[in-house]
Amino acid sequence: MSKETYDDQNLFEAESGMQEQANLATRANFSGRLGFVLATAGSAVGLGNIWRFPYLAASYGGGAFVVVYIILAVTFGYTVMISETAIGRYTRKSVIGAYNSLTNSKFFRAGSWITALIPLLILPYYSVIGGWVCKYFVDYLIHPASHAAGDTYFNDFIGTAASSELWFLVFAVLTIIIILGGVQSGVERASKFMMPLLIIIAVILAIYAVTRPGAMEGVKYLFIPHLEDFSIMTVVAAMGQMFYSLSLAMGILFTYGSYMKKNVNIEKASYQVVAMDTSVALLAAIIIIPSVFAFYGGEPEVLSAGPSLMFITIPKVFASMGLGRLAGAAFFLLVLFAALTSSISLAETCISTFEDELHWNRRRASVVLFVIMIGLGTLSSLGYNVLGNVTVMGLAFLDFFDFLTNSVMMPIAALFCCMIIIKVTGFKLISDEIKLSSNFRTENVYRVVIKYLAPIFLVVILVSSVLNTLGIITM
């Protein structure tokens, strides 16, 4: 960044007024690095890890997919993560306020609104899926494992308006109750409880899964890469999953960064989040893929079952186990914790935006958010029954919101983040913020990724995802 640009930047920040300084002084904080890591890891560890990662790994070559994913996560994913976190901590604002603090450009402010809208659109349909998880967890508590393993069980459930809406409301209420507790008492405390327990359950289930007869073939498939299984679509799928899984370009990391204390090592904390998120994804894959090999012999049509793998195929696996009811209850408790830690991060990001931009208190912001969740979530909940004949672009409401946010808005939001660093703040501002608590050993790699690689990756994700949804290419 040139001296003139830097001076203009300082002048712009100086003109932000006394209200800005008052907001900074009263900004909520995580208690420390552990609070940030567990809350951010909780945000990252969600249905994307437990539900999406295993079926993508199974569909795109097992070990080949895993290797590509890990490489992308520790390079591209980590780079975007520390960028958003550093901007959040520097400005002490959620994404709209952060961009407004950095520039008066209408172009970049439009980008901030796109980013802020993403969690507001994701949270309602995410809560519908969270409701499905609640339903399955309760079923395994009160019924035999065979109860949820019927061929039509899942479709009958989501096809019933009253049942689908009820469980969606249960999950939505759980999310709002935690959010009302605030940053440390609500978000951080819930994450500190759920994340360690989530990992413990995942480890126990993974050990159980790999000790089933025939399961080791699934472990080999998952961790031994074969060149014949690699294709360009393996890279595209891994990029899309990494983006979805690490909570990038949703405004979450701006918000959580704004709650981070200045003495917390951004570099180290971000690596810990990436490591924890990737570990849980791998544990989920170890639970699911070896189980499919053990009970189905690794049949390709079962491995490539897609999203139905968790709600239709895996319950059949539990029904075949000696301890199927216990294993099923533990598995869906694991998924429920993962879904909740992500939903509260989405909700907290929305709450932070309401507080910063509309100057609402937490209670009012939470009530308004709950109303929005009910309105948009009901569309998704009823999209498989009462509103089943109503589609957008040929997609059910839930699938449309998922496509709009994950395939279109998130890559665009991440491109805005890269551009604001390249064109507005320059690398020095980000570097100085990170170096307040870190040596920033990866600074040179960071510059290359943000300036050259990340924009290319993001355009590839955007174009390929849209073309795939439109049926022009098959992923």
C-alpha positions in Angstrom: 0.0 0.0 0.0 1.4 3.4 -1.0 2.1 6.2 1.5 -0.8 8.3 0.1 -3.2 5.4 0.4 -2.1 4.6 3.9 -2.5 8.3 4.9 -6.0 8.4 3.4 -6.8 5.2 5.3 -5.7 6.8 8.6 -7.7 9.9 7.8 -10.8 7.8 7.0 -10.5 5.9 10.3 -10.0 9.1 12.3 -13.3 10.5 10.9 -15.3 7.5 12.1 -16.3 9.4 15.2 -16.7 9.0 19.0 -19.5 6.4 18.6 -16.9 4.0 17.0 -14.6 4.4 20.0 -17.4 3.8 22.4 -18.3 0.6 20.6 -14.8 -0.6 20.7 -14.5 0.0 24.5 -17.6 -2.1 25.1 -17.0 -4.9 22.6 -17.5 -8.4 24.0 -14.5 -10.7 24.1 -13.6 -14.4 24.3 -11.8 -15.2 27.6 -8.6 -16.1 25.7 -7.1 -18.3 23.0 -8.9 -21.5 24.2 -12.2 -19.7 24.1 -11.6 -18.5 20.5 -10.2 -21.8 19.3 -13.1 -23.9 20.7 -15.8 -21.4 19.5 -14.2 -21.1 16.1 -13.6 -24.8 15.8 -17.2 -25.4 16.9 -18.3 -23.1 14.1 -16.1 -25.0 11.6 -17.1 -28.4 12.9 -20.6 -28.9 11.7 -22.7 -30.9 9.3 -20.1 -30.2 6.7 -17.7 -32.5 8.6 -20.0 -35.2 9.8 -22.4 -35.3 6.8 -20.7 -33.8 3.7 -17.0 -34.8 4.1 -17.5 -38.6 4.3 -19.7 -38.9 1.3 -17.5 -36.6 -0.8 -14.4 -38.6 0.3 -16.2 -41.8 -0.6 -17.3 -40.5 -4.0 -14.0 -38.9 -5.1 -11.4 -41.6 -4.6 -11.0 -41.9 -0.8 -7.3 -41.3 -0.1 -6.8 -39.0 -3.2 -9.6 -36.7 -1.9 -8.2 -36.7 1.6 -4.7 -35.7 0.6 -5.9 -32.9 -1.7 -8.3 -31.7 1.0 -5.6 -31.5 3.7 -3.2 -29.6 1.4 -5.8 -27.1 0.5 -7.0 -26.7 4.1 -3.5 -25.8 5.5 -2.7 -23.4 2.6 -5.7 -21.8 1.0 -8.2 -22.3 3.8 -5.7 -21.2 6.5 -4.8 -18.1 4.6 -8.4 -16.9 4.1 -9.1 -17.8 7.8 -6.3 -15.6 9.2 -7.3 -12.8 6.8 -10.9 -12.6 8.0 -9.8 -13.0 11.6 -7.2 -10.3 11.5 -9.5 -7.8 9.8 -12.2 -8.6 12.5 -9.7 -8.1 15.3 -8.2 -4.9 13.8 -11.6 -3.2 13.3 -13.3 -4.8 16.3 -16.4 -5.1 14.1 -18.6 -7.6 12.3 -18.1 -7.7 8.5 -20.2 -4.7 7.5 -18.7 -2.4 10.2 -15.2 -3.8 9.4 -15.4 -2.9 5.7 -16.9 0.5 6.5 -13.9 1.1 8.8 -11.5 0.2 6.1 -13.0 2.0 3.1 -15.8 4.3 2.0 -16.0 2.5 -1.4 -19.6 1.6 -2.2 -18.3 -1.4 -4.2 -16.6 -3.0 -1.1 -19.5 -2.0 1.1 -21.8 -4.0 -1.2 -19.4 -6.9 -0.7 -19.8 -6.6 3.0 -23.6 -6.8 2.8 -23.4 -9.9 0.6 -21.2 -11.5 3.3 -23.5 -10.5 6.1 -26.5 -11.9 4.3 -25.0 -15.4 4.0 -25.4 -16.6 7.6 -28.9 -15.0 7.7 -29.9 -17.2 4.8 -27.9 -20.4 5.9 -29.1 -20.5 9.5 -32.8 -21.1 8.8 -32.3 -24.1 6.4 -29.4 -25.4 8.5 -31.8 -25.5 11.5 -34.2 -27.6 9.5 -31.4 -30.2 9.0 -30.5 -29.8 12.7 -34.1 -30.7 13.4 -33.8 -33.9 11.4 -30.7 -34.8 13.6 -32.7 -34.1 16.8 -35.4 -36.4 15.6 -33.0 -39.2 14.9 -31.2 -38.8 18.2 -34.5 -39.0 20.1 -35.6 -42.0 18.1 -32.5 -44.0 19.0 -33.0 -43.1 22.7 -36.6 -44.5 22.8 -36.8 -47.1 19.9 -34.8 -50.1 18.7 -32.1 -49.4 16.1 -34.3 -51.0 13.4 -36.9 -48.3 13.8 -35.0 -45.6 11.9 -33.6 -48.1 9.3 -36.7 -48.6 7.3 -36.5 -47.8 3.6 -39.1 -45.1 3.7 -38.4 -43.8 7.2 -36.5 -40.6 6.3 -38.8 -39.7 3.4 -41.9 -40.3 5.5 -40.5 -38.0 8.2 -39.6 -35.0 6.1 -42.7 -35.6 4.0 -44.9 -35.0 7.1 -45.3 -31.2 7.6 -46.2 -31.3 11.4 -43.3 -33.5 12.3 -40.7 -31.8 10.2 -41.8 -28.3 11.4 -41.8 -29.4 15.1 -38.2 -30.7 15.1 -37.0 -27.6 13.2 -38.5 -25.4 15.9 -36.9 -27.5 18.6 -33.4 -27.0 17.1 -34.1 -23.3 16.4 -35.1 -22.7 20.0 -32.0 -24.5 21.3 -29.8 -22.2 19.2 -31.5 -19.0 20.4 -31.4 -20.0 24.0 -27.6 -20.4 23.8 -27.2 -17.1 21.9 -29.2 -15.2 24.5 -26.4 -16.1 27.0 -23.9 -13.8 25.3 -20.4 -14.4 24.0 -18.6 -15.8 27.0 -21.6 -17.3 28.9 -23.4 -18.5 25.9 -21.3 -19.1 22.8 -18.0 -19.8 24.5 -19.4 -21.9 27.4 -21.5 -24.1 25.0 -18.4 -24.6 22.8 -16.2 -25.5 25.7 -18.7 -28.2 26.8 -19.8 -29.6 23.4 -16.5 -29.6 21.5 -14.5 -31.9 23.9 -17.5 -34.2 24.3 -18.0 -34.3 20.5 -14.3 -35.4 20.0 -14.6 -38.0 22.7 -17.7 -39.5 21.2 -16.2 -39.4 17.7 -13.0 -41.2 18.9 -15.0 -43.9 20.6 -17.3 -44.5 17.6 -14.2 -44.5 15.2 -12.5 -47.2 17.3 -15.7 -49.2 17.3 -16.1 -48.8 13.5 -12.6 -49.9 12.6 -12.7 -53.0 14.8 -15.7 -54.5 12.8 -14.8 -57.4 10.6 -13.9 -56.1 7.1 -13.6 -52.5 8.2 -9.9 -52.2 7.6 -10.5 -52.3 3.8 -12.5 -49.1 4.3 -9.6 -47.5 6.3 -7.2 -48.4 3.4 -9.6 -46.9 0.9 -9.8 -43.7 3.0 -6.2 -43.2 3.6 -4.2 -44.8 0.8 -4.4 -42.6 -2.3 -4.4 -44.1 -5.8 -3.5 -42.0 -8.8 -6.2 -43.7 -10.9 -8.8 -42.2 -8.5 -7.5 -38.6 -9.0 -9.1 -36.1 -11.3 -9.6 -32.4 -11.6 -13.1 -32.9 -10.1 -11.4 -34.3 -7.0 -9.6 -31.0 -6.5 -12.8 -29.0 -7.2 -14.8 -31.1 -4.7 -12.1 -30.8 -2.1 -12.0 -27.0 -2.5 -15.7 -26.7 -2.2 -15.8 -28.9 0.9 -12.9 -27.0 2.6 -14.6 -23.7 1.9 -17.9 -25.0 3.4 -16.3 -26.8 6.3 -13.9 -24.0 7.6 -16.7 -21.4 7.9 -15.0 -19.2 5.3 -16.7 -16.2 3.7 -19.8 -16.3 6.1 -18.8 -13.3 8.2 -18.3 -15.7 11.1 -14.5 -15.2 11.3 -14.8 -11.4 11.1 -17.2 -11.5 14.1 -15.1 -14.0 16.1 -12.0 -12.1 15.3 -13.6 -9.0 16.6 -14.1 -10.8 19.9 -10.4 -11.9 20.0 -8.0 -10.2 22.5 -4.9 -8.6 21.0 -2.5 -10.9 22.8 -4.0 -14.1 21.2 -1.7 -15.6 18.6 -3.8 -15.5 15.4 -1.5 -17.8 13.5 -1.3 -20.5 16.1 -5.0 -20.3 16.9 -6.0 -20.6 13.2 -3.8 -23.6 12.7 -5.4 -25.2 15.7 -8.8 -24.6 14.3 -7.9 -26.1 10.9 -6.3 -29.1 12.7 -9.3 -29.7 14.9 -11.8 -29.2 12.0 -9.9 -31.6 9.7 -9.5 -34.2 12.5 -13.2 -34.3 13.2 -13.9 -34.6 9.5 -11.5 -37.6 9.3 -13.0 -39.2 12.4 -16.5 -38.9 10.8 -15.2 -40.5 7.7 -13.5 -43.3 9.8 -16.9 -43.9 11.5 -18.9 -44.0 8.2 -16.7 -45.4 5.4 -15.2 -48.5 7.2 -18.8 -49.2 8.5 -20.0 -49.3 5.0 -17.2 -51.7 4.0 -17.9 -53.8 7.1 -21.6 -54.2 6.5 -22.0 -53.6 2.8 -18.6 -54.8 1.4 -17.8 -51.3 0.2 -20.3 -51.4 -2.7 -19.8 -48.4 -4.9 -23.5 -47.5 -5.1 -23.6 -47.4 -1.2 -20.4 -45.4 -0.9 -21.7 -42.8 -3.4 -25.1 -42.5 -1.8 -24.5 -38.8 -1.3 -26.4 -36.8 1.4 -28.6 -39.8 2.1 -25.6 -41.7 3.5 -26.2 -40.3 7.0 -29.9 -40.4 7.2 -30.7 -43.6 5.2 -27.6 -45.8 4.8 -25.9 -45.4 8.2 -29.1 -46.2 10.2 -29.2 -49.6 8.3 -25.6 -50.1 9.5 -26.6 -49.5 13.1 -29.5 -51.9 12.7 -27.0 -54.6 11.7 -24.8 -54.0 14.8 -25.0 -55.8 18.1 -25.0 -52.4 19.9 -26.8 -50.6 17.2 -29.1 -48.6 19.4 -26.3 -47.3 21.6 -24.1 -46.6 18.6 -26.9 -44.8 16.8 -27.7 -42.6 19.8 -24.0 -41.7 20.3 -23.6 -41.0 16.6 -26.5 -38.6 16.3 -25.6 -37.0 19.6 -22.2 -36.3 18.0 -23.9 -34.9 14.9 -26.3 -32.8 17.1 -23.4 -31.2 18.9 -21.7 -30.5 15.6 -24.8 -28.9 14.2 -25.4 -26.8 17.3 -21.9 -25.4 17.5 -22.2 -24.3 13.9 -25.7 -22.9 14.2 -24.8 -20.7 17.2 -21.8 -19.3 15.2 -24.1 -18.4 12.4 -26.6 -16.9 14.8 -23.9 -15.0 16.7 -22.7 -13.5 13.4 -26.2 -12.2 12.6 -26.6 -10.9 16.2 -23.3 -9.0 16.0 -24.3 -7.4 12.7 -27.7 -6.3 14.2 -25.9 -4.9 17.3 -23.2 -3.1 15.3 -25.3 -1.7 12.4 -28.7 -1.2 14.0 -27.6 -0.6 17.6 -30.0 -3.2 18.9 -29.5 -5.0 22.3 -28.9 -8.7 22.3 -32.4 -9.6 23.3 -34.1 -7.6 20.6 -31.6 -8.8 18.0 -32.3 -12.4 19.1 -36.0 -12.0 18.8 -35.8 -10.6 15.3 -33.4 -13.3 14.2 -35.7 -16.0 15.6 -38.6 -14.5 13.6 -36.5 -14.6 10.4 -35.4 -18.2 11.2 -39.0 -19.3 11.5 -40.1 -17.5 8.3 -37.3 -18.8 6.0 -36.9 -22.1 7.8 -40.5 -22.9 7.4 -40.2 -22.6 3.7 -37.4 -25.1 3.8 -39.2 -27.4 6.2 -42.4 -27.4 4.2 -40.5 -27.7 0.9 -40.6 -31.5 1.0 -44.3 -31.8 1.9 -46.9 -28.9 1.7 -44.8 -26.8 -0.6 -43.3 -29.7 -2.5 -44.7 -28.5 -5.8 -43.2 -25.1 -5.4 -39.6 -24.8 -6.6 -37.0 -22.1 -7.5 -34.8 -22.9 -10.5 -36.2 -26.4 -10.2 -34.9 -26.8 -6.6 -36.8 -27.2 -3.4 -36.5 -24.2 -1.0 -33.8 -25.8 1.1 -31.7 -26.9 -1.9 -32.1 -23.4 -3.4 -30.9 -21.6 -0.3 -28.0 -24.0 -0.1 -27.1 -23.4 -3.7 -27.4 -19.6 -3.5 -25.3 -19.3 -0.4 -22.6 -22.0 -0.8 -22.2 -22.0 -4.6 -22.7 -18.3 -5.4 -22.5 -16.0 -2.5 -19.6 -17.5 -0.5 -17.1 -17.5 -3.3 -18.0 -13.9 -4.2 -17.7 -12.9 -0.5 -14.2 -14.5 -0.3 -13.2 -12.7 -3.5 -14.2 -9.4 -1.9 -12.0 -10.2 1.1 -9.0 -10.9 -1.1 -9.6 -7.7 -3.1 -10.0 -5.5 -0.1 -6.6 -6.7 1.1 -4.9 -6.3 -2.3 -6.6 -3.0 -3.2 -7.4 -1.2 0.0 -5.6 -2.3 3.2 -2.5 -3.7 1.6 -0.6 -6.6 3.2 1.1 -4.4 5.8 -2.1 -3.8 7.8 -2.9 -7.5 8.0 0.8 -8.4 8.7 1.1 -5.8 11.5 -2.1 -7.0 13.1 -1.0 -10.7 13.0 2.5 -9.7 14.3 1.0 -8.2 17.4 0.9 -11.7 18.8 2.7 -13.9 16.3 6.0 -14.1 14.3 3.9 -14.6 11.2 6.3 -17.2 9.8 4.1 -17.9 6.8 3.9 -14.3 5.7 5.6 -14.9 2.3 3.3 -17.8 1.5 0.4 -15.8 2.7 1.0 -13.0 0.2 1.3 -15.4 -2.8 -1.9 -17.3 -1.9 -4.0 -14.1 -1.3 -2.7 -12.3 -4.4 -2.6 -15.1 -6.9 -3.9 -18.5 -5.8 -7.0 -17.7 -3.8 -8.7 -15.6 -6.5 -8.1 -18.4 -9.0 -9.4 -21.1 -6.7 -12.5 -19.0 -5.8 -13.4 -18.4 -9.5 -13.0 -22.2 -10.1 -15.3 -23.0 -7.2 -17.9 -20.4 -8.3 -18.0 -21.4 -11.9 -17.8 -25.2 -11.4 -20.5 -25.2 -8.7 -22.9 -23.1 -10.8 -22.4 -25.3 -13.8 -22.8 -28.4 -11.8 -26.1 -27.2 -10.3 -27.3 -26.2 -13.8 -26.4 -29.7 -15.0 -23.9 -28.6 -17.5 -21.1 -30.5 -15.8 -21.2 -33.4 -13.4 -19.2 -33.4 -10.1 
